[in-house]
Amino acid sequence: MPPLRSTSGCDAAQRLTAKITHIVPTSSSTDPVTTDVELASTARKVGAGFAVALACLAVVGVVSYLSVVRLNENAAWVAHTQEVITRLESILAAATDSETAERGYVITGDESYLEPYRQSATLVDEQARRLLGLTADNPAQTQRLNSMVPLVTERLAILRAIIELRKSQGFAAAQSEILSGKGKQFHDRIRRLIDEMKGAETALLSEREQRVKRSSAVARGVIIGGGLLGCGLVGFALVAIRRDFAGRALAEQALRDAKNQLEVRVQQRTAQLAKAAEANARLASIIEFSDDAVASKDLDGVITSWNPGAERLFGYSSQEAVGKPMSMLMPPERSSEEPTILGRIARGETTDHFETVRVRKDGARIDVSITISPIRDGRGLIVGASTIARDITERRVAQSKVQAQLARLNLLQHITRAIGERQDIQSIFQVVIRTLEEHLPVDFCCICLYEPAENCVIVTSVGMHSEALARELAMTRQARIEIDQNGLSHCVRGRLVYEPDISCIPFPFAQRLAGGALRAMVAAPLLVESRVFGVLIAARQQSHSFSSGECEFLRQVSEHVALAAHQAHLYSALQQAYDDLRQTQKAVMQQERLLALGQMASGIAHDINNAISPVALYTESLLEREPDLSPRARSHLETIQRAIDDVAQTVARMREFYRQSEPQSTLLPVDMNALVRQIVDLTRARWSDMAQRRGIAIEVQTELASDLPTIMGADNEIREALTNLIFNAVDAMPNGGPLTLRTRVAQDEAARSQESATCGFVQIEVIDAGIGMDENTRGRCLEPFFTTKGERGTGLGLAMVYGTVQRHSANIEIESAVGKGTTMRLSFPIPTTPAATAEMWVSAGAVTPLRVLVVDDDPLVLESLRETLTADGHGVTTADGGQAGIDTFLTARAQGNPFPVVITDLGMPYVDGRTVSSAIKTAAPETIVLLLTGWGQRLVAEGDIPPHVDHVLSKPPKLRALREALAHCLDVRAS
């Protein structure tokens, strides 16, 4: 506007006034003073008018500036709202891309699909942080955002868990987790919250747009009003000037300015039209050369445009399509789609892309993806719709192939997992065949083993659904199939064979399958280490029915089956080898245990015998020299003596577990009835007192046969064996009950007819009513170290019983059943000839009193030997070690009072019994040296008696044996 372009309205008025003053003729009739006054008044009026106009313009400028500021603020808020919406959509897109990446990775296993997922977490964090700043002034939006961000984070965590599940457990586990729908629930909640926030922002956007409109209206009113007012004032001034002055120059200048502005506007508009024409031409070119079909239609569904892509896709030319209804492309069953689409377009709704089916000109159906958008005219009214269609047939085929491949991979995984859980070859074959019949599927399936020597395959496994057809084809289990020059000959050489139509193959095997209405056949070799050991045969009734993917699948299945069968064979061989190794190891361990036991027995025999030697000597001495003992005391001492003998014999026999037993000592007559009565008394504390302490009652019953013959044996060994049997019976009756000991005579007619040394057996039975034994326990109970008592048992009791039975040439029988108790039966042979009586032992007065030196490192043994020998009338001197004994002997000899008898221990520290005997024999060869040791029987059995020892006595020493040894040595020396 011209007034805005003036630098100063008052100055212009003054200049105009000055010019007018110069123009006015000086010869006017008006008074110069009046003229000056009028001119001054006009100048004041013009100046006042321009001043008011400038004030109005200033007001308009201020209001305009404030309106522009307000508009900028509102525009900033609009941009703010749009940025919030954009970032919300970015978060939603990131979550969607993450889910798409996760689905792609789960399906393919390719980690390159996970790149969008890895970027999503960073993008979500960045967008959430920016949104928190953008929505800080809106508590409601901030609350929604705080609810949404954890959901997005949780959704990403679920996706990460599914990805890890896919990595660790495979596709099936990941697919199961996806199908649970948990992720979709989170995604729906995220989308719902984002939609709520977008809705709120959209409402704010509408509100702010309304504010912008109101601000614009106010600014427009102020500007228009101020402009009108300014124009009025300027007009008034111009009228005044026109009335007073000639304002042509100003009008011409204004006209020139307007012309210049118009020319500028025309140039700008021309440039805009050129750009629009260029854009239209570019858009037309894009549509013209697009591979997609692009067409438009009016609201009645009549085609109005048709690009070359549509011609290629649907087969109609532009002339054939334009003017025709779009419904001509739709199949009859989808005829309702077009009215629905047109209705939505007419209402202004946007139709997202969707996939459907259309019909080409030649009648072929094609799968297409379609996007439909409304077309508006210059007034914004919807006048039609544009359609973009893309052929997705190849994509559908590819998706179908991928789905089929995934299904086969899943089936292969199922088969692999199923056969991996089995170690039996037949079970492996059956699960594979059953799975192929049900899920591939096939009409006939079997597995044959290849026999190279006989040039045939033998049917090993046939599917359950194939059994009827197998009987018809004579291909039941164990059926032999000769290998001719058809597919089988190639298959057993390691090649997969596919016959799409076996009806045309003249070979016998193919004709056999064709006789069962089978047309397509696949034979896959079972190959391990370049060796074919079997063939997997699958057949269908329809020819050409196996795809290349299914053939490859059967090849992979055959590889897995071959590997599983080979592993099953290896497992069986390994199991057998392991069993053999375990038996060998068990035998070796048994020998090691027995050796350890023997070594332990040898190590502790000396200490045990030293400990019981004083008790044995004192007990025997009391029984012999105290005639005034009460019957009760004598009975107790005899029981102690028998127990000491049993302990000594037990220690001596412990080494028999690892060493051949030495010849037994002279067997003596044994009264089994008397022995049973002794055992009942000896074990009373175990079956009576200890049982009662546990709150149970065990009733011991004896059934002893009258006139029971004696047997030949070692009473202490038999006593120990029966004691072990009674202890085992007590342990087997945790709830108490009867325990029976029975003796009887059993005849052996077979032995009698063969004139055997025995004429029958004395049997003793230990019968309990306990828990009994199963067959496995009964078969192993006599093994050393086998026990069912846990830490309470050693596993040696019954083994020692068995050793006693063997040494007596007896038999042991075990009758037992779980819950019905156990009967242990020992059968000792009855000799046909009377046993030789034992020699009478030497009495106390049969040996002349002597001076005796006793050498031992155990003070109790020394004291007991001293008192016992002193009681027999001998003069006894003791020494508490090997060196002390040698010194005492040499000192006495030097004093002319030598010791004719020396009794020395073998195992002593520093100087042992061998050194002592050697030193004494070297100094006085005529001296009698008796070696007293816990290893006495072992030394005698192994022939390891020291060369300077006259006689070896075992600990604990018997008074009778000691006297006999002294008498024997004196007789030998006298002779």
Secondary structure as UniProt FT lines:
FT   HELIX           2..5
FT   HELIX           9..23
FT   TURN            26..27
FT   HELIX           32..108
FT   HELIX           111..114
FT   HELIX           115..134
FT   TURN            135..137
FT   HELIX           139..169
FT   HELIX           171..179
FT   HELIX           182..244
FT   HELIX           248..289
FT   STRAND          293..298
FT   TURN            299..300
FT   STRAND          302..306
FT   HELIX           308..314
FT   HELIX           318..321
FT   TURN            322..323
FT   HELIX           326..329
FT   HELIX           332..334
FT   TURN            335..336
FT   HELIX           337..346
FT   TURN            347..348
FT   STRAND          351..359
FT   TURN            361..362
FT   STRAND          365..376
FT   TURN            378..379
FT   STRAND          382..391
FT   HELIX           393..420
FT   HELIX           425..439
FT   STRAND          444..451
FT   HELIX           452..454
FT   STRAND          456..462
FT   HELIX           464..466
FT   HELIX           467..473
FT   TURN            477..478
FT   STRAND          480..482
FT   TURN            485..486
FT   HELIX           487..491
FT   TURN            492..494
FT   STRAND          497..499
FT   HELIX           502..504
FT   HELIX           508..514
FT   TURN            515..517
FT   STRAND          520..528
FT   TURN            529..530
FT   STRAND          531..540
FT   TURN            543..544
FT   HELIX           548..625
FT   TURN            627..628
FT   HELIX           631..653
FT   HELIX           654..657
FT   STRAND          668..670
FT   HELIX           672..682
FT   HELIX           685..689
FT   HELIX           690..693
FT   TURN            694..695
FT   STRAND          698..703
FT   TURN            706..707
FT   STRAND          711..713
FT   HELIX           715..731
FT   TURN            734..735
FT   STRAND          737..746
FT   HELIX           749..753
FT   TURN            754..755
FT   STRAND          758..768
FT   HELIX           775..780
FT   TURN            781..782
FT   TURN            784..785
FT   HELIX           790..792
FT   HELIX           797..807
FT   TURN            808..809
FT   STRAND          811..816
FT   TURN            818..819
FT   STRAND          822..831
FT   HELIX           844..846
FT   STRAND          851..855
FT   HELIX           859..871
FT   TURN            872..873
FT   STRAND          875..879
FT   HELIX           882..894
FT   TURN            895..896
FT   STRAND          901..905
FT   HELIX           913..923
FT   TURN            925..926
FT   STRAND          928..933
FT   TURN            934..935
FT   HELIX           936..942
FT   TURN            947..948
FT   STRAND          951..954
FT   HELIX           959..974
//
